[in-house]
Amino acid sequence: MVPFLVGIAGGTGSGKTTVAQKLVGALPPGRAAVIEHDWYYLDRSHLTPEERAFVNFDEPGALDNARLASDLRALKTDAFIDCPQYDFATHTRRAADKRVPASPIVIVEGILLFAVPEVRELFDLRLYVDTDDDIRLLRRIRRDVEERGRDMESIESQYRNTVRPMHRLHVAPSREHAHLIIPEGGDNAPALEVIVGRLLHLLGP
């Protein structure tokens, strides 16, 4: 079976990862794989730590979209791909890649997936997770503090300078390219049931 590619986009903290996890959890074991667009951030090891603090990580050009597109196309013919891994604490790419098998269902999630035409056009199903701004901000703060070890001053500065304006410029407009809109993401059980039903139908008996 040629992998069926599902793209999940939406603003930071919208619940894309939760949707991806719930879809995988509802499918038979080993029948779905997940790829994160965040893995494809460009390596910034050539910059000083001070210079990295001024990089706009919320625009499409911050990611290696050409490699992601190439990897997704490769999944159509190859048994697996080796995806890069990114260290958000240092803004550098890790030495070891992550192997992802060409599963029947491949789910890719990321805020800017639909803002990049060469990537967007590869998906067989495009889902946009639509969540209120205040909820997204609270989730982002918690994630950046707990998972990425950042302080509130840097989180606030990045949100004001790049996250919010780039959301309005790139992410929100990409909503129009989605096949389905999922309000409230992982909390929207009826929407997830419909999507899971479609994926199970594709998998067959």
TORMAR-795094 format. One record per atom (N, C-alpha, C): residue number from 1; atom name; x, y negated, z negated. Coordinates in steps of 0.05 Angstrom, whole numbers. Layout:
<tilums>
TILUM  seq  atom       x       y       z
TILUM  NUM    CA       X       Y       Z
...
</tilums>
This chain:
<tilums>
TILUM  seq  atom       x       y       z
TILUM    1     N      17      24       0
TILUM    1    CA       0       0       0
TILUM    1     C      18     -25       0
TILUM    2     N      13     -43      19
TILUM    2    CA      28     -68      20
TILUM    2     C      19     -85      -4
TILUM    3     N      37     -96     -20
TILUM    3    CA      30    -112     -44
TILUM    3     C      10    -134     -37
TILUM    4     N     -10    -136     -54
TILUM    4    CA     -30    -158     -53
TILUM    4     C     -20    -180     -71
TILUM    5     N     -14    -203     -60
TILUM    5    CA      -2    -225     -76
TILUM    5     C     -23    -244     -87
TILUM    6     N     -23    -247    -113
TILUM    6    CA     -41    -265    -127
TILUM    6     C     -25    -288    -139
TILUM    7     N     -32    -313    -132
TILUM    7    CA     -19    -336    -143
TILUM    7     C     -36    -349    -164
TILUM    8     N     -25    -356    -187
TILUM    8    CA     -40    -370    -208
TILUM    8     C     -26    -396    -214
TILUM    9     N     -39    -418    -208
TILUM    9    CA     -28    -445    -213
TILUM    9     C     -45    -460    -233
TILUM   10     N     -36    -484    -240
TILUM   10    CA     -51    -501    -259
TILUM   10     C     -30    -516    -275
TILUM   11     N     -40    -536    -290
TILUM   11    CA     -22    -553    -305
TILUM   11     C      -7    -539    -327
TILUM   12     N      14    -552    -338
TILUM   12    CA      28    -540    -360
TILUM   12     C      10    -536    -384
TILUM   13     N      11    -512    -396
TILUM   13    CA      -6    -506    -419
TILUM   13     C     -34    -499    -412
TILUM   14     N     -40    -495    -386
TILUM   14    CA     -68    -490    -378
TILUM   14     C     -77    -462    -385
TILUM   15     N     -58    -443    -388
TILUM   15    CA     -65    -416    -394
TILUM   15     C     -60    -397    -372
TILUM   16     N     -42    -404    -353
TILUM   16    CA     -35    -387    -330
TILUM   16     C     -24    -360    -339
TILUM   17     N      -5    -362    -358
TILUM   17    CA       7    -337    -368
TILUM   17     C     -13    -318    -381
TILUM   18     N     -31    -330    -396
TILUM   18    CA     -52    -314    -409
TILUM   18     C     -69    -300    -388
TILUM   19     N     -77    -315    -367
TILUM   19    CA     -93    -303    -346
TILUM   19     C     -78    -280    -333
TILUM   20     N     -52    -285    -327
TILUM   20    CA     -36    -264    -314
TILUM   20     C     -35    -239    -332
TILUM   21     N     -30    -243    -358
TILUM   21    CA     -28    -220    -376
TILUM   21     C     -54    -205    -378
TILUM   22     N     -77    -220    -379
TILUM   22    CA    -103    -206    -381
TILUM   22     C    -110    -191    -356
TILUM   23     N    -102    -202    -333
TILUM   23    CA    -107    -187    -308
TILUM   23     C     -91    -161    -307
TILUM   24     N     -65    -163    -314
TILUM   24    CA     -48    -139    -315
TILUM   24     C     -59    -119    -335
TILUM   25     N     -67    -129    -358
TILUM   25    CA     -77    -111    -379
TILUM   25     C    -102     -97    -372
TILUM   26     N    -118    -108    -353
TILUM   26    CA    -143     -96    -345
TILUM   26     C    -140     -77    -322
TILUM   27     N    -116     -76    -310
TILUM   27    CA    -111     -58    -287
TILUM   27     C     -97     -33    -297
TILUM   28     N     -99     -11    -281
TILUM   28    CA     -85      14    -289
TILUM   28     C     -56       9    -293
TILUM   29     N     -43      23    -313
TILUM   29    CA     -15      19    -319
TILUM   29     C       3      24    -294
TILUM   30     N      22       6    -291
TILUM   30    CA      41       9    -269
TILUM   30     C      31       0    -242
TILUM   31     N       7     -12    -241
TILUM   31    CA      -4     -20    -215
TILUM   31     C      -1     -49    -209
TILUM   32     N      10     -65    -228
TILUM   32    CA      13     -93    -224
TILUM   32     C      39    -103    -236
TILUM   33     N      51    -123    -223
TILUM   33    CA      76    -135    -233
TILUM   33     C      72    -165    -234
TILUM   34     N      88    -178    -251
TILUM   34    CA      85    -207    -254
TILUM   34     C     112    -221    -248
TILUM   35     N     111    -243    -234
TILUM   35    CA     134    -260    -228
TILUM   35     C     127    -288    -238
TILUM   36     N     146    -301    -251
TILUM   36    CA     142    -328    -260
TILUM   36     C     158    -348    -242
TILUM   37     N     144    -368    -233
TILUM   37    CA     158    -389    -216
TILUM   37     C     180    -402    -232
TILUM   38     N     177    -404    -259
TILUM   38    CA     197    -416    -276
TILUM   38     C     224    -402    -274
TILUM   39     N     224    -376    -267
TILUM   39    CA     250    -362    -264
TILUM   39     C     267    -375    -242
TILUM   40     N     255    -389    -224
TILUM   40    CA     269    -399    -200
TILUM   40     C     278    -428    -202
TILUM   41     N     279    -438    -227
TILUM   41    CA     291    -465    -230
TILUM   41     C     320    -465    -220
TILUM   42     N     328    -486    -207
TILUM   42    CA     355    -488    -197
TILUM   42     C     375    -490    -220
TILUM   43     N     398    -477    -216
TILUM   43    CA     419    -478    -237
TILUM   43     C     430    -506    -240
TILUM   44     N     433    -515    -265
TILUM   44    CA     444    -542    -270
TILUM   44     C     470    -541    -285
TILUM   45     N     484    -519    -282
TILUM   45    CA     510    -516    -297
TILUM   45     C     531    -536    -288
TILUM   46     N     528    -547    -265
TILUM   46    CA     547    -567    -255
TILUM   46     C     543    -594    -268
TILUM   47     N     521    -598    -283
TILUM   47    CA     516    -623    -296
TILUM   47     C     523    -622    -326
TILUM   48     N     529    -644    -337
TILUM   48    CA     534    -646    -366
TILUM   48     C     507    -643    -380
TILUM   49     N     508    -636    -406
TILUM   49    CA     482    -635    -421
TILUM   49     C     467    -661    -420
TILUM   50     N     482    -683    -421
TILUM   50    CA     469    -709    -420
TILUM   50     C     455    -714    -393
TILUM   51     N     468    -706    -372
TILUM   51    CA     457    -709    -345
TILUM   51     C     432    -691    -341
TILUM   52     N     433    -667    -353
TILUM   52    CA     410    -649    -350
TILUM   52     C     385    -661    -363
TILUM   53     N     388    -677    -383
TILUM   53    CA     365    -689    -397
TILUM   53     C     350    -708    -379
TILUM   54     N     362    -717    -357
TILUM   54    CA     349    -736    -339
TILUM   54     C     338    -724    -314
TILUM   55     N     341    -697    -311
TILUM   55    CA     331    -683    -288
TILUM   55     C     301    -681    -289
TILUM   56     N     288    -686    -266
TILUM   56    CA     259    -683    -264
TILUM   56     C     253    -653    -259
TILUM   57     N     244    -639    -279
TILUM   57    CA     239    -610    -276
TILUM   57     C     210    -605    -268
TILUM   58     N     194    -626    -263
TILUM   58    CA     166    -623    -257
TILUM   58     C     158    -630    -229
TILUM   59     N     178    -631    -211
TILUM   59    CA     173    -635    -183
TILUM   59     C     180    -610    -167
TILUM   60     N     169    -605    -144
TILUM   60    CA     174    -581    -129
TILUM   60     C     204    -576    -123
TILUM   61     N     219    -598    -119
TILUM   61    CA     247    -595    -112
TILUM   61     C     264    -585    -134
TILUM   62     N     254    -583    -158
TILUM   62    CA     269    -573    -181
TILUM   62     C     272    -542    -180
TILUM   63     N     257    -529    -163
TILUM   63    CA     257    -500    -161
TILUM   63     C     268    -490    -135
TILUM   64     N     278    -466    -135
TILUM   64    CA     289    -453    -111
TILUM   64     C     265    -439     -96
TILUM   65     N     249    -456     -83
TILUM   65    CA     225    -446     -70
TILUM   65     C     231    -429     -46
TILUM   66     N     253    -435     -33
TILUM   66    CA     261    -419      -9
TILUM   66     C     267    -390     -18
TILUM   67     N     280    -387     -41
TILUM   67    CA     286    -360     -50
TILUM   67     C     261    -345     -59
TILUM   68     N     243    -360     -72
TILUM   68    CA     218    -347     -81
TILUM   68     C     202    -337     -56
TILUM   69     N     200    -354     -36
TILUM   69    CA     186    -347     -12
TILUM   69     C     199    -323       1
TILUM   70     N     225    -323       2
TILUM   70    CA     240    -300      14
TILUM   70     C     235    -275      -2
TILUM   71     N     235    -277     -29
TILUM   71    CA     230    -253     -46
TILUM   71     C     202    -242     -42
TILUM   72     N     182    -260     -40
TILUM   72    CA     155    -251     -37
TILUM   72     C     151    -237     -10
TILUM   73     N     164    -248      11
TILUM   73    CA     162    -234      37
TILUM   73     C     176    -207      36
TILUM   74     N     198    -206      21
TILUM   74    CA     213    -181      19
TILUM   74     C     197    -159       5
TILUM   75     N     180    -167     -14
TILUM   75    CA     163    -148     -28
TILUM   75     C     144    -133      -9
TILUM   76     N     138    -146      13
TILUM   76    CA     120    -133      33
TILUM   76     C     133    -109      46
TILUM   77     N     159    -108      46
TILUM   77    CA     173     -86      60
TILUM   77     C     193     -71      43
TILUM   78     N     201     -82      20
TILUM   78    CA     221     -69       4
TILUM   78     C     209     -57     -21
TILUM   79     N     224     -39     -34
TILUM   79    CA     214     -26     -58
TILUM   79     C     216     -44     -83
TILUM   80     N     233     -64     -82
TILUM   80    CA     236     -82    -105
TILUM   80     C     251    -107     -96
TILUM   81     N     251    -127    -114
TILUM   81    CA     267    -151    -111
TILUM   81     C     281    -156    -137
TILUM   82     N     303    -171    -136
TILUM   82    CA     317    -180    -160
TILUM   82     C     313    -210    -164
TILUM   83     N     297    -217    -184
TILUM   83    CA     290    -245    -188
TILUM   83     C     310    -259    -207
TILUM   84     N     317    -284    -202
TILUM   84    CA     335    -298    -220
TILUM   84     C     322    -303    -247
TILUM   85     N     338    -308    -267
TILUM   85    CA     327    -314    -294
TILUM   85     C     339    -340    -304
TILUM   86     N     323    -357    -316
TILUM   86    CA     331    -384    -323
TILUM   86     C     331    -387    -354
TILUM   87     N     351    -401    -364
TILUM   87    CA     354    -407    -392
TILUM   87     C     345    -436    -397
TILUM   88     N     322    -439    -409
TILUM   88    CA     311    -466    -413
TILUM   88     C     326    -482    -435
TILUM   89     N     340    -468    -452
TILUM   89    CA     355    -482    -473
TILUM   89     C     379    -496    -461
TILUM   90     N     392    -485    -441
TILUM   90    CA     416    -497    -429
TILUM   90     C     411    -507    -401
TILUM   91     N     388    -502    -389
TILUM   91    CA     381    -510    -361
TILUM   91     C     401    -498    -342
TILUM   92     N     408    -473    -347
TILUM   92    CA     426    -458    -329
TILUM   92     C     414    -431    -322
TILUM   93     N     424    -420    -300
TILUM   93    CA     414    -393    -292
TILUM   93     C     431    -372    -305
TILUM   94     N     417    -352    -315
TILUM   94    CA     431    -329    -329
TILUM   94     C     445    -312    -308
TILUM   95     N     465    -297    -317
TILUM   95    CA     481    -280    -299
TILUM   95     C     465    -257    -288
TILUM   96     N     447    -245    -305
TILUM   96    CA     432    -221    -297
TILUM   96     C     405    -228    -285
TILUM   97     N     398    -215    -263
TILUM   97    CA     372    -218    -251
TILUM   97     C     352    -199    -264
TILUM   98     N     327    -202    -257
TILUM   98    CA     306    -185    -267
TILUM   98     C     294    -170    -243
TILUM   99     N     294    -144    -244
TILUM   99    CA     284    -127    -222
TILUM   99     C     253    -125    -224
TILUM  100     N     240    -131    -202
TILUM  100    CA     211    -130    -201
TILUM  100     C     203    -110    -178
TILUM  101     N     188     -90    -185
TILUM  101    CA     180     -70    -164
TILUM  101     C     158     -81    -146
TILUM  102     N     157     -70    -122
TILUM  102    CA     135     -77    -103
TILUM  102     C     110     -62    -111
TILUM  103     N      97     -71    -132
TILUM  103    CA      72     -59    -142
TILUM  103     C      49     -65    -123
TILUM  104     N      27     -50    -124
TILUM  104    CA       4     -56    -107
TILUM  104     C      -7     -84    -111
TILUM  105     N      -6     -93    -136
TILUM  105    CA     -15    -121    -142
TILUM  105     C       9    -136    -154
TILUM  106     N      16    -158    -142
TILUM  106    CA      38    -175    -153
TILUM  106     C      26    -202    -159
TILUM  107     N      29    -210    -185
TILUM  107    CA      18    -235    -194
TILUM  107     C      40    -255    -199
TILUM  108     N      38    -278    -187
TILUM  108    CA      58    -299    -190
TILUM  108     C      45    -323    -204
TILUM  109     N      57    -334    -225
TILUM  109    CA      45    -356    -238
TILUM  109     C      65    -379    -241
TILUM  110     N      55    -404    -238
TILUM  110    CA      71    -428    -241
TILUM  110     C      56    -453    -234
TILUM  111     N      64    -475    -246
TILUM  111    CA      49    -500    -243
TILUM  111     C      49    -510    -214
TILUM  112     N      71    -506    -200
TILUM  112    CA      74    -519    -174
TILUM  112     C      71    -499    -150
TILUM  113     N      61    -475    -155
TILUM  113    CA      59    -455    -134
TILUM  113     C      44    -465    -109
TILUM  114     N      22    -479    -113
TILUM  114    CA       6    -487     -90
TILUM  114     C      14    -515     -79
TILUM  115     N      34    -527     -92
TILUM  115    CA      44    -553     -82
TILUM  115     C      67    -549     -61
TILUM  116     N      74    -524     -57
TILUM  116    CA      96    -517     -38
TILUM  116     C      84    -501     -15
TILUM  117     N      79    -512       8
TILUM  117    CA      66    -498      30
TILUM  117     C      78    -471      37
TILUM  118     N     104    -469      39
TILUM  118    CA     117    -444      47
TILUM  118     C     112    -421      26
TILUM  119     N     107    -429       1
TILUM  119    CA     101    -409     -19
TILUM  119     C      71    -404     -20
TILUM  120     N      56    -426     -20
TILUM  120    CA      26    -424     -22
TILUM  120     C      14    -406      -1
TILUM  121     N      24    -407      24
TILUM  121    CA      12    -392      46
TILUM  121     C      17    -362      44
TILUM  122     N      34    -353      26
TILUM  122    CA      40    -325      23
TILUM  122     C      20    -310       6
TILUM  123     N       4    -324      -9
TILUM  123    CA     -14    -311     -28
TILUM  123     C     -40    -302     -14
TILUM  124     N     -48    -278     -21
TILUM  124    CA     -74    -267     -11
TILUM  124     C     -97    -278     -27
TILUM  125     N     -92    -285     -53
TILUM  125    CA    -112    -297     -70
TILUM  125     C     -99    -318     -87
TILUM  126     N    -111    -342     -86
TILUM  126    CA    -100    -365    -101
TILUM  126     C    -120    -373    -123
TILUM  127     N    -111    -373    -148
TILUM  127    CA    -127    -380    -171
TILUM  127     C    -116    -405    -184
TILUM  128     N    -133    -424    -191
TILUM  128    CA    -124    -448    -205
TILUM  128     C    -138    -449    -232
TILUM  129     N    -121    -451    -253
TILUM  129    CA    -131    -451    -281
TILUM  129     C    -135    -481    -289
TILUM  130     N    -160    -488    -295
TILUM  130    CA    -167    -516    -300
TILUM  130     C    -174    -519    -330
TILUM  131     N    -156    -533    -345
TILUM  131    CA    -160    -536    -374
TILUM  131     C    -156    -565    -381
TILUM  132     N    -172    -575    -401
TILUM  132    CA    -171    -603    -409
TILUM  132     C    -142    -611    -416
TILUM  133     N    -136    -637    -410
TILUM  133    CA    -109    -647    -415
TILUM  133     C    -100    -646    -444
TILUM  134     N    -118    -652    -463
TILUM  134    CA    -109    -652    -491
TILUM  134     C    -102    -624    -500
TILUM  135     N    -117    -604    -491
TILUM  135    CA    -110    -576    -499
TILUM  135     C     -84    -568    -486
TILUM  136     N     -79    -575    -461
TILUM  136    CA     -54    -568    -448
TILUM  136     C     -30    -581    -462
TILUM  137     N     -33    -606    -471
TILUM  137    CA     -11    -619    -484
TILUM  137     C      -4    -606    -511
TILUM  138     N     -24    -599    -526
TILUM  138    CA     -20    -586    -552
TILUM  138     C      -5    -559    -547
TILUM  139     N     -14    -544    -527
TILUM  139    CA      -1    -518    -522
TILUM  139     C      28    -522    -513
TILUM  140     N      33    -542    -497
TILUM  140    CA      60    -547    -488
TILUM  140     C      79    -554    -511
TILUM  141     N      69    -571    -529
TILUM  141    CA      85    -579    -552
TILUM  141     C      92    -554    -569
TILUM  142     N      72    -538    -574
TILUM  142    CA      78    -514    -590
TILUM  142     C      98    -495    -576
TILUM  143     N      95    -492    -550
TILUM  143    CA     113    -474    -535
TILUM  143     C     141    -485    -536
TILUM  144     N     144    -511    -530
TILUM  144    CA     171    -523    -529
TILUM  144     C     186    -522    -555
TILUM  145     N     171    -525    -577
TILUM  145    CA     183    -525    -604
TILUM  145     C     190    -496    -612
TILUM  146     N     170    -478    -609
TILUM  146    CA     174    -451    -619
TILUM  146     C     191    -433    -601
TILUM  147     N     188    -436    -574
TILUM  147    CA     202    -418    -556
TILUM  147     C     227    -430    -544
TILUM  148     N     229    -457    -542
TILUM  148    CA     251    -469    -528
TILUM  148     C     268    -486    -546
TILUM  149     N     261    -487    -572
TILUM  149    CA     278    -501    -592
TILUM  149     C     281    -531    -587
TILUM  150     N     261    -544    -576
TILUM  150    CA     264    -572    -570
TILUM  150     C     252    -589    -593
TILUM  151     N     261    -615    -595
TILUM  151    CA     250    -633    -615
TILUM  151     C     228    -650    -603
TILUM  152     N     212    -662    -621
TILUM  152    CA     188    -677    -612
TILUM  152     C     196    -701    -595
TILUM  153     N     218    -714    -601
TILUM  153    CA     226    -738    -586
TILUM  153     C     231    -731    -556
TILUM  154     N     245    -709    -551
TILUM  154    CA     251    -701    -524
TILUM  154     C     225    -692    -509
TILUM  155     N     208    -678    -524
TILUM  155    CA     183    -668    -512
TILUM  155     C     165    -692    -504
TILUM  156     N     163    -712    -521
TILUM  156    CA     147    -735    -515
TILUM  156     C     158    -751    -492
TILUM  157     N     185    -754    -491
TILUM  157    CA     198    -769    -470
TILUM  157     C     193    -756    -443
TILUM  158     N     197    -729    -442
TILUM  158    CA     193    -715    -417
TILUM  158     C     164    -716    -408
TILUM  159     N     146    -713    -427
TILUM  159    CA     117    -713    -420
TILUM  159     C     109    -740    -407
TILUM  160     N     118    -762    -419
TILUM  160    CA     112    -789    -409
TILUM  160     C     125    -795    -382
TILUM  161     N     151    -787    -380
TILUM  161    CA     166    -795    -356
TILUM  161     C     162    -777    -332
TILUM  162     N     158    -751    -336
TILUM  162    CA     156    -733    -313
TILUM  162     C     132    -715    -313
TILUM  163     N     126    -702    -336
TILUM  163    CA     105    -682    -336
TILUM  163     C      78    -694    -328
TILUM  164     N      69    -715    -341
TILUM  164    CA      43    -727    -335
TILUM  164     C      42    -739    -307
TILUM  165     N      62    -755    -299
TILUM  165    CA      60    -766    -271
TILUM  165     C      63    -745    -250
TILUM  166     N      79    -725    -254
TILUM  166    CA      83    -704    -234
TILUM  166     C      58    -686    -232
TILUM  167     N      44    -683    -255
TILUM  167    CA      18    -668    -254
TILUM  167     C      -2    -682    -236
TILUM  168     N      -3    -709    -239
TILUM  168    CA     -22    -724    -223
TILUM  168     C     -14    -725    -193
TILUM  169     N      12    -724    -188
TILUM  169    CA      22    -727    -161
TILUM  169     C      22    -700    -146
TILUM  170     N      30    -678    -160
TILUM  170    CA      34    -653    -146
TILUM  170     C      14    -631    -155
TILUM  171     N      10    -628    -181
TILUM  171    CA      -5    -605    -191
TILUM  171     C     -35    -608    -187
TILUM  172     N     -46    -629    -197
TILUM  172    CA     -75    -633    -195
TILUM  172     C     -85    -633    -166
TILUM  173     N     -71    -646    -147
TILUM  173    CA     -81    -645    -119
TILUM  173     C     -79    -617    -107
TILUM  174     N     -61    -599    -118
TILUM  174    CA     -59    -572    -106
TILUM  174     C     -83    -555    -113
TILUM  175     N    -100    -565    -130
TILUM  175    CA    -124    -550    -138
TILUM  175     C    -142    -544    -114
TILUM  176     N    -141    -562     -94
TILUM  176    CA    -158    -559     -70
TILUM  176     C    -150    -535     -53
TILUM  177     N    -126    -524     -58
TILUM  177    CA    -117    -501     -42
TILUM  177     C    -124    -475     -54
TILUM  178     N    -137    -475     -78
TILUM  178    CA    -144    -450     -91
TILUM  178     C    -169    -438     -79
TILUM  179     N    -170    -412     -79
TILUM  179    CA    -194    -398     -71
TILUM  179     C    -215    -398     -93
TILUM  180     N    -205    -396    -118
TILUM  180    CA    -223    -396    -142
TILUM  180     C    -211    -414    -163
TILUM  181     N    -229    -429    -177
TILUM  181    CA    -222    -445    -200
TILUM  181     C    -231    -431    -225
TILUM  182     N    -213    -429    -245
TILUM  182    CA    -220    -416    -270
TILUM  182     C    -219    -436    -293
TILUM  183     N    -242    -448    -300
TILUM  183    CA    -242    -466    -323
TILUM  183     C    -235    -452    -349
TILUM  184     N    -218    -464    -365
TILUM  184    CA    -210    -453    -391
TILUM  184     C    -194    -427    -390
TILUM  185     N    -185    -420    -367
TILUM  185    CA    -166    -398    -364
TILUM  185     C    -173    -372    -377
TILUM  186     N    -156    -362    -395
TILUM  186    CA    -159    -336    -407
TILUM  186     C    -184    -333    -425
TILUM  187     N    -196    -356    -432
TILUM  187    CA    -220    -355    -448
TILUM  187     C    -245    -351    -431
TILUM  188     N    -242    -352    -405
TILUM  188    CA    -265    -349    -387
TILUM  188     C    -269    -320    -379
TILUM  189     N    -281    -304    -397
TILUM  189    CA    -284    -276    -393
TILUM  189     C    -299    -269    -368
TILUM  190     N    -322    -282    -362
TILUM  190    CA    -337    -275    -338
TILUM  190     C    -321    -278    -312
TILUM  191     N    -305    -300    -310
TILUM  191    CA    -289    -304    -286
TILUM  191     C    -267    -282    -284
TILUM  192     N    -255    -275    -306
TILUM  192    CA    -234    -254    -305
TILUM  192     C    -246    -227    -297
TILUM  193     N    -270    -222    -306
TILUM  193    CA    -283    -197    -299
TILUM  193     C    -288    -195    -269
TILUM  194     N    -296    -217    -257
TILUM  194    CA    -300    -217    -228
TILUM  194     C    -274    -212    -213
TILUM  195     N    -253    -226    -222
TILUM  195    CA    -227    -223    -209
TILUM  195     C    -216    -194    -212
TILUM  196     N    -218    -184    -236
TILUM  196    CA    -209    -156    -241
TILUM  196     C    -225    -137    -224
TILUM  197     N    -251    -141    -221
TILUM  197    CA    -267    -124    -205
TILUM  197     C    -257    -123    -176
TILUM  198     N    -250    -147    -166
TILUM  198    CA    -240    -149    -139
TILUM  198     C    -213    -134    -136
TILUM  199     N    -196    -137    -155
TILUM  199    CA    -170    -124    -154
TILUM  199     C    -172     -93    -156
TILUM  200     N    -190     -84    -174
TILUM  200    CA    -195     -55    -176
TILUM  200     C    -206     -44    -150
TILUM  201     N    -223     -59    -137
TILUM  201    CA    -234     -50    -111
TILUM  201     C    -211     -47     -91
TILUM  202     N    -192     -66     -91
TILUM  202    CA    -169     -64     -73
TILUM  202     C    -152     -40     -78
TILUM  203     N    -149     -33    -104
TILUM  203    CA    -133     -10    -111
TILUM  203     C    -145      16    -103
TILUM  204     N    -172      16    -102
TILUM  204    CA    -185      41     -93
TILUM  204     C    -187      61    -116
TILUM  205     N    -197      85    -110
TILUM  205    CA    -201     105    -131
TILUM  205     C    -174     116    -141
</tilums>
